[in-house]
Amino acid sequence: MPTSPAQRAAAAGLIGGRPPEPGQRRRLSLEALTAAVTTRGPSLTPGAVAAHACSRRLATKARIRAEHTAASRRIRALLEGSAAGLPHHVRELVGPATVFSRLHSLGWITRLLNTPDPDAVLAQALQVAARLPPPGRRIDRRILVPGNPHALDAGTLPALVLALTGSPATTGRSSWARLGVDCDDLLGGLIITGITPRGWRIPPGATFTLPPRELVDITWEPPTTIGDWAFVTENPSVLAAASQHALAHDTAWTPRVICTAGTPSQLECEAVGALSDAGWQIAVRADFDQAGLAHMRALLAAAPAAVPWRMSAADYLAAVPEGTDTLHLKESDAPWDTSLVPLMLKQSVPVYEENLLTRLLGDIADGSPRSPVS
């Protein structure tokens, strides 16, 4: 019971019976207290009185949940209503009946609601989708947003457009190509040393980049000896170290390395596959993480003659560092070695190409991939 006479008088009117002494506690019936409170105002509740007494806002979490639910419903109505009016070839990609649940499962609804103007972002993405060309036609990505040629270079808008159309944002150039959208063909591509396109003259030991424009229907110069190995790696650091290694040993021999510099596009994967047509043997590898295993699957699919290079469970275990991380993998992520994914999940830590650099440089210098560990 409060010690202030005014507060005791106010409380006594709510609890009934003989007023307690100052500081005394009394167990109350919530039903009786609610009835007493509502006589002073039909919208009052014990919770509202307590919140007022403590100078706290009432049901903040409930209000936030209600606002989120209302905003989600608004987004759903806008999404499904606008998607139904898209051109037929785009509507088939988006799927108006399932698009909201699909985006929700991917976390896009929450991501949208965290932007300053969710309705505007979604509306712009739908406008871009509506301009996608029908099958058999193509369009330059830079004109999909009138007046802003770089609007789809990076950020939320291009990722949302790809998500709307069911395209993986992790393979951006390939995903846009699937939609009939041409990106610039001068940026990206493959970083190369020791291997050249047919008819090209490159100084021995030079490192150069072949942009996407040059990779279309590429043919390669054959190796000096049929069956020589071309080494395909994910990270530029491997190619750089191989070149430095050759220079340090003052040898006329040039490493034969192709670097995808991260996620390879379908065009880049096909260019790697074309090496076998010129007589090269192909050894491919990437980091031991979720993205790296995806890179391997893409490369092996486009280059059936290629072999995994130090990408076995034994190679992983030999280089795994101490520490823990979170790896999100499926059993089917490494079809070339069924024991690899279970081991990676058990160790719960990625292994990067730099962790195997000494072994990789040895293989490149020897001219032959070695796996498992040697």
Summary of the structure (lengths in Angstrom):
residues: 374
radius of gyration: 31.6
end to end distance: 79.8
largest distance: 105.6
contacts: 1074
relative contact order: 0.07
helix: 49%
strand: 8%
